[in-house]
Amino acid sequence: MKTRKTIALLMAPLLGTMSLAACTASGPEETNTSIDQDWSQADPITIDVFSATANYMGIQGGWFGKIVKDKFNMELNIIAPNVAGGGDTLYNTRVAGGDLGDLVIVGKGKQLDELVEGGLVLDASPYYESMTNAAQYDPAVQRLNEGKDGVYGFPSEVSSLNPTEPADPIDPTFGAYLRWDYYGEAGYPEIGTLEDLLPVLKTMQDAHPTGENGKPTYGISLFKDWDGNMMTMGKQPGAHVYGYEEVGFVLAKADGSDYQSALDSDGAYVRGLRFFFEANQMGLVDPESTTQNWDTMFTKYQGGQVLLSWWPWLGQSAYNTDQNTAEGKGFMLVPMADQKISASGGSPYGGGLGLTYSIGSSAEDPARIAAFVDWLYSPEGAATTFAGPEGLTWEIVDGEPVLTEFGRQAHLGGGAEVPAEWGGGDYADGGSALNAANLAFNEVNPNTGLPYNYKAWPSYQATAANPLTEDWSARMGGATTTMDYLKENDQIIVAPGAGFTIPADDAEIEAIRNQVKATIVEHSWKMVFAKDEAEFESLLASLQETAEGLGFEKVLEVDMANAKAQDEARVEVAKEFG
């Protein structure tokens, strides 16, 4: 697990589920339900943590592991389906055995409901009474557990920020981020629409055929790890850059103004596949895209081998080190005339990824696990997750948080070796492998009055200017952040954070969905790497025909209703909290 990858991996799709009716399990008897005790003096334990979004498997080590060990005398054994081949196999195997884990991080809605029904997670109500940090977000906890006879889950990405304002004041989650220095060398060509990116990338790749590591450079690199209802990378160009979000097989405009099928020939998803197909025809796509994982791709960005990033927490996190930006090198959002990027607003009921923390019914020490979950909601826990340990990566100076010299090297300098007393090892490798934040990245720390996101700290902003950002700002009308530019140019659509939970599919719809999504993903990858236009169109027709034959329209009808219900929830939360 790489800390600079943490936010990126929050975008990973959730696992499927199976029927749990026959998989009941009863938890241990618990006499002491208070979490308010010194857990550092308790007997040492190791707990199994099943995380649907983790990209590391094994014992959590490094600085985060040491903090957990010191505070709770507990080690975390991370169980990660993304590492164990992906898909539902590991999940189903453990569910069939009646023990998913001591701490379970899965999707809310259908997954949580079935785990509750199957008795694999316990009612944490007795512990919640003393979980003072989590209780600060009680409306979100109550909403998540609505209709249940207890507290079975704790929501992720909870925020007290205005749901009608972008939750991230610096960068939206999506966008076309180019190697700005190469873009400048090309003469800052105008980019009217998505497809205009391709000749620009070709010019940049031809001028720089190898990266700093001496290996081939590609305009685009892809990976399969997060594929779900669709090819995840396929959604980025045509959908997210133009304000659409996925709701099953529906792509819904974040402002509720449009809904379309993922398989529409002229729709946003197919547009993204066409974009990648054209890019591959031009020699811009990394040929290892079909076999590599996230880690391999991320390393290529670090080595300067990839020129376009769809997420700031990919290209910028990997490449925009202090050394590179001081030389004017790095990824910045490119000015695309017709972009209308979707951004999430504050989420009073929990973030759009819809993850939930639950305590396994077989956990031997549920009170200690509840204490750990509560700590993750605390100012100390959240600050540690997002900015690192206070005293190591940051400190309070004149009442405000400031990155230490070590912190700048760890976050912005390309990495740093952690002192032994803090856990040792590479800083990036030692970050939290849970990969599911309890609070929103830009939630305000009540102890400092500033976001947990160190990039929003005045102390960071005062030192953030460098040749790269100065050139970008000069070309972007004086904007100082990506969000400033997008808001000034009316190129952002904010989706109010309603915490909407998609209802569980019935058995028939679930079965159809599983078959359809498999064929969508399979055909999508083949379409990107089709030998010519005729094969691309043939594969598209085959996909549409196959999906229709499997019952695609039945699922689409359900997803369309869910998408519209989600928009209604957003309207309501905007009225209530906006």
N, C-alpha and C positions, 0 to 999 in steps of 0.2 A: 504494500500500500504506500502510495506517495502522497504526502499531505497536499502538495500543490495540485494533486489530482482530485482531492476530496470532493470539491464542489462539482466537478465534472461528473463524477460517478453518481452523484445524486440524480442524474438524468437517466440512470439505467432502468429498464422496464421491470415490472414486478413479475413474479413467477405465477404460473397457473396453480390451480388447486384441484383437490380431489374430494370426494365425499368423505366426511369424517364421522358419520353417524355411528360407525362401529368402532371408533378409535378412542373411546373415552378413557380418561385417566384421572385418578384422584391425587391431589397434592398431599404433602405431609401435614400432619397436625402442627399448628403453630400456636404457641402459648404467648409469646412476646411479639406483639404486632407494632410496637413503636420503632421507628427508624432512628430515633434521636439517641444515639449512643456512639461510643468511640469504637468504630469498626476496625481501626488499625490494631487494636489489641485482641480482636477475635481470632479464632483458629483460622489458619490459612485454608482457602478453598479455590478450586478452579471451576468456573461455570462454562457451559456450552452456550455460545451466542449464535443463533441462527439469524443471519442478516441477508435479506433478499438482494441487497444492493452492495454488499461487501465485495471487494476485489482482492482480498487477501485471505488465505486459509491457514489456520494454525494459531499458536499462542501470540497474543498481542505483546509486542516487545517495545523497546525504545522508551522515549520520554513519557509517552502517554501510558504505556504499560506500567512504568515505574510509579507514576502518580496514582493510578488505580490501586497498585499494590500497596503503596504507602498509606493511602487514605482508607482502603477497605480490606486490606490483606487478602486481595482477590486477584486471580488471573483470569483473563478472558480467552477462551478457546474459540476462535472465530470459525464458523461453518459457513462457507460461501458457495452457493450454487453457481455463481458466475465463474468460479474457478474450477468447480467440479463438473465441467462439461456443459454448463448452462441448462436451460429448460427446466422441466418439472421433476426430473428423475430423483434427485437428491431429496427434494421436498417430499415427494410421494413416498419414498422409502422410509424416511424418518417418521412421517405421519402414520404410515402403516404399522410402524413399531411402537406407536403410542407415545413418542417422546421427540418433539421437534427441537427442543432446547430449553435451557433454564431461563434464558432471555431471548425473546423472539421478536424480530423486526421484520414485519411483512406489510402487505397492503391492507388499508382499512376497507370497510365494506364487506365484500364477499369473503375474502380470506379471513378477516377477523371474525366474522359471523360464524363461519364454519368451524373455526378453531374453538370458539366458545361453545357451539353446539356439540362438538366432539369431545369437549372436556380437556383439551390440550393446553389451555391457558386458564389461570385462576382469577377469581374475583379479588382485586387488590384493594377493595374498599377499606378493610381494616388498617392497611398501611397508608392509604391515601390521607387518612385523618391527620397524620403527622408529616405528610409530604408538603411542607410549607412553600417550597419553590414551585413545584408543579401547580399548587393551588392558586398561584398568582394568575394562572391561565385557566381557571376553573370553567369559564364558559366553553372553551375549546374541549376540555375533558368531558364535560357533560354532553356536548353535542356529539362527540365521537361515540359515547356510550348510550346514546338515546335509544330507548326501546329495550335495553338490556337490564337485567336485575342486579347490576353491580358495575364496578369499574374494571373493565377487562383490558383496556388499552389506553395509551397515552399518546397524543398526537405529535407529529413532527412539524417543524418549520412554523411554529406559532409566532404571531407577530401582533404587536399593539399599534403598528403603523396604519395610517389612513389607507383603506382598501382601494380608494380611487386614485392614489398616487403610486408611481413606480416604487416597489419595495427596495430596489437597488438604485441609489443616487449616482452611481458611477457608470456602470455598464449594464445593459440589459443582458438577459441570458443568451439571446440569439443575435446574429448579425454576421455580415461578411467582413471578417478581419483579415487584411492582407499584410504581407511583408511591406510595410510602408516605405522603407528605404529603397526597395527594388521598384515599387510603384513610382516613387519620385524619379528614379533613374529613367523610367520609361516616359517621363514627361507629364506625370499626373493626368493621364487621359480621362476624358469624361466617360462616365458609366451611367447610361440611361436606365438600363434594366438588367435583370439577372444575366441574361445571355451575353450582354456586353462584357461580362467578366472574363469570358473565355479567351478572346484575343489578347486581353491584357495579361492573363496568366501565361499564355503562350510566349509573349514577348519577354516576360520575366524569367520563365524557365529556360528559354533559349539563351538568354544573357548570362544565366547562372546555372549551368548544367549539373554542378555538384555543390553540396553543402560544405560547411566548415569541417565536417568530419570526413570529407573526401568521397562521400557516397552520392549516388544519383539524387538529383532534386526532382520533385514532382509538384505540380500545381495543387494536386488534391491527393489525400490519402484517406482511406476508409477502413472501417472495422465492423465486425458483426455482433460483438458482445451483447449489445442492448436491443437487438431486434425483437419485436413483439408482434403487435397487430400488423405492423408494416416494417419495412427496412428503415431503421431509425435514422440513418444518415440520409436516406432518400427524402425524409420529411423536411430537412433543414432549408434547402434553397427555395423551393416553391411555396412551402407552407409557412414556416415560422418567420421567414424574412418578410412575408407579406401579411402577417397578422393572424394566421390560422393556427389552431391548436387541435390536437387529436382527442376525439371522444370515440373510442372504439374504431369503427371503420368510417367515421365521419370526421371531416375537417371543418371546424367551426370558427368563424371570424371572432376574435376576442371581444368585439363590441356587439356581437349578436346580429350583425347585419347580413351574414351569409352562412349557408351550410351546404356542404357538398360531399358527395361520395368520394372515397379515396380512389376509386377505380374510374372516375370520370376521365374520358380521354383528354379533355382539355382542362382538367382540374389541377389543383396545386401539387398533389403528390406525383402524378404522372409528369408534370412539368419538371419536378426535381429529378426524376429518373431520366428524362430526356436531357437535362442539363449534364448529368454525369455521363450519359452515353456519348454526347457530343464531345465532352472533355476527353473521354477515353479514345475516341476516334482521332483526336488531336495529339494523343500521346501524353496527356496531362495527368492521368490517373495512375497511382502507384499500383503496379501489377501484383503486389503482395497483399492488396486490400482484402481479398477473399479468404485469406488464411491467417492474417495477423490479428492479435488482440489489442486491447487498449494500451497496455504497457509498451508493446513494440511500437505502436504508432506514436505514442507520446515521446518516446526516445528519439524518433525521427524528427519531431518538431524541435527537440532540444538541440539536435545536431544541425539544424538549419536546412533540412531536406524537404520541408513542406512549405508552400507559399500561401495557402488559404486556410483559415480556421473559421468554423461556423460558430464557435463559442469563445468568449474572451478567456475563460478559464482553461482553454486548451492552448492556443497559440501564445497568448500573453504569459500564461503561467509557466509554460515550458521554455520560452525563448527571451522574454523581456526582462533579462537580468540587469542589474545595475551596470555591469560592464558593457553589455550590448547596447542598452539605451543611451549610455554616455557616448557611444560611437555613432548614435543616430540610427541604430538598427532595432527592428522589432515589429510587432503586429499592432495595427490600429484599424479602427473601423473605416471602411472606404465610403466615400460619398456616392451612393447609388440613388439616382433621381426619384425612382418610383417605389422605393422601399417603404414599408409601413410595418415596423417590427412589433411583435407582440411582447408585452412585458407584464409581469405579475404585480398586482397591487398587494398591499399589506393583507395578511391572512389571519384575522382574529380567531378563526376556527381551525387553523392548521393549513399548511401549504398544499399546493396543487399536486405534489407527488404522492400524497396520500399514504404516507407510511405511519405505522403505529408500533409503539413499544408495548410488549406484553410480557408478563411473568409466566413461565412455563408451569404447568400444574404439577410437574414432578420435581421442581426445584427444591433442594434441601434447605436452602436458607433464603426464602422469599423476602424477608424483611431487609436483608442486606442488599439484595438486588433492587428492591424498591428504593433504598437509600441511594444507590448508585444512579438510578434513573432520576431521582429527585435532584441529585447533584448536577446532572447534565442540564437541568433547567435553571440552575443557579447562576448568578453572575460569574462566579469563579469557574464553573463547569463550562459555560458558554464561551467565556473569554479564552479558556484553555483550548477548547475545540477549534475556535476560529483564528486566534492570534498566537496561540502557544502559551507556555507557562509564564506567568508573571515572575519577573526576576531573571528570566533567561532570555526571552525574545522581546519582552516589553517591560516597562516600568512606569511609575507615576512621577512626573516632573512638574512642579508648580501646579499640581492639581489636575494635570491632563496626562493621558496615556501617550507614551512615546516608544517607538521601537528602539531597542538597544542596538549596539553595533553588531552583536551576534544575530539579533533579530533581522536586521537589514540583510545580512549575509545569508541567513537561512531562507528568508522569504523572497529576496530580490537579487541576491548575489550568486545564485546558481547552486546553493546548498551549503551546508556546514556540518562539521562533526560535533556532536553533542558531548559536553564534558561528562566524564564518568559518573560524577555525583548526580547528574540529571538523567542518567540512564544509558549514556553512550550511544554510539552508532551514528548513522547519517540522520540528520533532522527529518528529512522528508520521509524516510522509511519508518520513523518512530511515531508518526501521527496516528490519530484514531482510525482504526480499521472498521469501525461500526458503519461509517459512511451513511449516516442518517442523522441530520442535525435536529435537535429538539426545538430550538428556536431559530427564527429567521436570521440570516447572515447579517442583516442590517438592523436587527432589533437593537434598541437603545439599552446600554448597560446602565442601570440605575446608580451604580457606584461612580460612574464618570460623566453621565449625561451625554455620552457619545455612543455611536454604533459599535458593535463588536468588530465590525469590518475595519481593520486598521487603515485601509485606503481612504476611509472617510474621516480619519482623525486630522484635525488642523495641523498637528505636528508633522504628519506624513505629507499633507498637501503642500506645506511650506517648503518641503525638500523634494517634491515630486517632479518638478520641472527638469527637463533634460533635452538634449538636442532633438530626440525623436518626438517628444510631446510638443515641443515648441514649434517644430516644422508642421506637425499635424494641426495644431491650433491655428497657425497662420493661414493654413489652407482651408480651414473649416470655420471661417468667419469669427475667429477669436474664441471659439468654444474651449472650455477647459476640461470637460469630460464628455464622454460619448453621449450620456443622457442629456447633457446641456444641448448638444448639437441636435439630437433627435427631437427634443421638445421644442426648440426654437424653430425647427423646420417642419413641424407637424408630421413627423415620421414615426410616431410611437402610438400604439394602441394599448391601453392599460386594461387588463382583465381583473376586475375586483376580486380579491381573495375571499371567496365565499365558503371555501372548505367543503364544496359539494361532494357527496359520496355517490358514486354511480351504483345503482341498485344491482344486486346479484342477478346473473342470468339464470333462467330456469335450465333444466337439464338439456332440453332440446337445443336452445340457443347456444349454450355453452359448447355442446358437441359440434354444432355447425361452425361456431367461431373458431374453435381449435383447428378444424380442417381448413377453413378458409385462410386463416392467418398464415398457416404453413405454406400454402400455395402462393399467397401474396409475396411472402419473403423470398421463396425460391425463385419465382418468376422475376422479381425485382432485380435480384443480383444478376440473373441471366440477361436481363434487358440492358443493364449498365454495360455489360461486357459483350453485348451482341456484336457480330462481325460487321453488320451493316444496317442501314435504315430498314430494309425489308425484313430482316430477322427481328429487329426491335418491334416493329408493328405486328409481326406474326406472333411474337411472344405476348404482346399486350392483348391481342385478340384472344389468344389461348387462355390467358389469365382471366379475362372477363367472362369467357364462356365457362371455364372450369368453376370459377367462383359462383356464377349464377346457378350452375348445375348442383352445387353443394348446398344451396339455400342462402346465398349471400344477401338477397333482398330481405329475407326475414330478419336477419341480424341488423341490417342497415336501418330497418324501420325502428327497431329497439334503440339503436344508437342515436338516431335522429331525435327521438323523443327525449332521450337522456341529455343530448346536447342543448335542446331548447329548455329543458328543466334546469340545467346548469345556468343558463343565461338568466332565467327568472330568479334563481338564487342570488346571482351576482347583482341584479337590480335591487333586490331586497337588502343585501348587505351594504350596498352603496348608500341606500336610504338611511339605514340604521347607524352606520359608522362613518360614512363619508363626510 
